[in-house]
Amino acid sequence: MNTIPSRRPYQGVVQILQFNWRFYVATAGSIGVALLALPILPGPGRTVLALGTAPALFWLASSLLVSHYVYDRFPLYDLNWVCSVLCRMPRRWINIHCGLDETSALLTAIFPDASSQVVDIFDPLVMTETSIRAARRVTHHTIPSSSMQHDSLAFPVEWFDAAFCIFAAHELRHHDQRVRLFGEIARILTPDGEFILMEHSRDWHNFLAFGPGFLHFFSESAWRKAASDAGLTVLTELSMTPFVHVYVLRRAI
């Protein structure tokens, strides 16, 4: 029997710091300079600086605390919930990531008798953010993956009865790119196959947690629109914490 890999106690929040260290260093440095300047500024200037520093300090702390809660404290990565949302256990499944793959080994342990494919759709011309490049440098995969384009998955029609894309599709920053990826997933899914998409949402919960960083995510309506435009329909939705949303999709009839 396969053993589900365990996560280290602070793995999630440490990774957030690794992938985004430039942002945290710059923000912490700016806050430090502002705090040093507060005592020597005149009253109005001190008020303006304090009003600007307070949100930055709040979001610096809240982003790390929420990341620790979501990725380390909440049982997000045991993936037991996957079995409860799938209509049946898959015979063939595909997991799609952009270089940071923390779920393929888990899925392999949960579905030991199924055939699997792991695909990395990272494209340096499309995915240009520093954080994803940092993630690729520090991540060591236990499950090998095949590199493919997001709009050209090299598999036959109706080949898989389950597909997973967990915290990866948002790296495609344009709607038409996400539609093309979802269209390829719809093409390779069997008629009764299911596609599980998990993402943060661009909503007030994530705004409170991550501040302006919530703009890196997309709204729930944007994900539904991309799915609909790709010929997918939403079977069900569920929230994994107030900050993470799961969509279970199937080809539209």
Order of alpha helices (4+ residues) and beta strands (2+ residues): alpha-alpha-alpha-alpha-beta-alpha-beta-alpha-beta-beta-alpha-beta-alpha-alpha-beta-beta
